[in-house]
Amino acid sequence: MFHFLEGRQFTDNCFPLFFEFMNESVILSSQAKCSASALSAPSIHSHLSALSQLEPHQSTYFNNKQYLRVNTQSDNRVKSKKTKRLLSEKLSNYYQTRTRLSRLYSELGNEKKSAKIHKCSSFFNVLTCGSHVVRKTASFRCNNRLCPDCANRRGNRLFSRYEPIVNAYLSDNPDLSVLHLVLTQAQKLNETIKQARQRLVKAIKRLTDRRFWKDSFAGSLNSYEFTISRVNGAIHYHAHLLVFCKLSPRQRNKRWLSDFRDVWLSVSKGENKNLKIRPVVDLRVGIREILKYIVKPSDIQQFSTTHLSEIEELRKHRMISTTGDFHKFVKMYREIEQQSESVLEVTQSPCVGDACPICQQPLYERQMPIRELILYVRDIEQSKGQNAVRY
């Protein structure tokens, strides 16, 4: 079986057709111009056995035309992944962000929060073998939603909470497909973060009440994020949604996407029709993308005391929400979870004296401040060169 996905003319002499076959993409690309009708379903069906034997980027000939098979992940149309950072770079960036946050709270007159953020993740208990850092535990956490270390821990907690719920929901509804939807709105100068949030939340509420949304999606897991424009300093508030789509890939065509943009333009009162939607290939990665943070750590470097005071007004607002049938399922799942008396499996983590899981050398514990830890990890990474682990 195969499902027709999309037909589009990329160049003057190439008209590719995309098919999904055995969980991989098959690009059928003619060297000369041809129409979609020229490659009929029976003809493709008779040729799929030959195509299935091809390795990625190998070609074959059919009806005097050359066809090429590529893997989904090697297709150059797929957005390339960001380069992962070294652990020392991550620790250093987080340290700089916390220093900036602490200074801003001090300028705002909130010395108590400034001191808590300055103390957060400043001292670590490190479990190491001398060649690898197996575990690092901060002696103090500030639990501020802007702190990058605490935001990372919060994202991990949310992931462990929602991942089993999403998996259970998809098990009960196997016909649903998972998409990552990004909804944006027009930027307005002199608008506060709270005003931008209220404007977006109301637009999404109007969207989820529309018949178009209810016919297309069973529900969603939503999170909100904002950035600050480097050009004019305006607030760009947007939403990331993990949506559960009722439609097949064939039904999600250009016309459907155009109608979706028109509906979003209508509910946002003519301000913006931009939206991004793409299928989620790896469900774990998709859920983590939704639940990661409310603001990028790099954007905190642009913060002023005005931005910080506006964010403090949102400290009681929820940044994660659910809609539709998925919202009802989440409530039911949590009620059953509270009533159940299942025994949790306790996984024993490595401790002092155990063998390192990477090199089998004995582990020992060291206590070191953040600056010493950065230099310690950097020395290990330099000794490993290209083999250093990235996060």
Protein Blocks (a to p, Z undefined) as FASTA:
>chain_A
ZZdfbdcdfblmbccddddeehiacddddfbdcdfklmcfklmmmmmmmmmmpcehiacd
eehiacddddfklpckbccddddddfklmmmmmmmmmmmmmmmmmmnopaklmmmmmmgo
pbccdddehjacfbdcdfbdfkiaklmklmmmmmmmmmmmmmmmmmmmmmmmmmbccddd
dddddddehiafklmmmmmmmmmmmmmmpmklmmmpgbdcddddddddfklopacddddd
ddddfbdfklmcfklmmmmmmmmmmmnnomaccdcddddfblmlmmmmmmmpmbdfklmm
mpcfklmmmmmmmmmpcfbdcehjllmmmmmmmmmmmmpccdcdddddddehiacfklop
acddddddfklmmmmmmmmmmmnommpccZZ
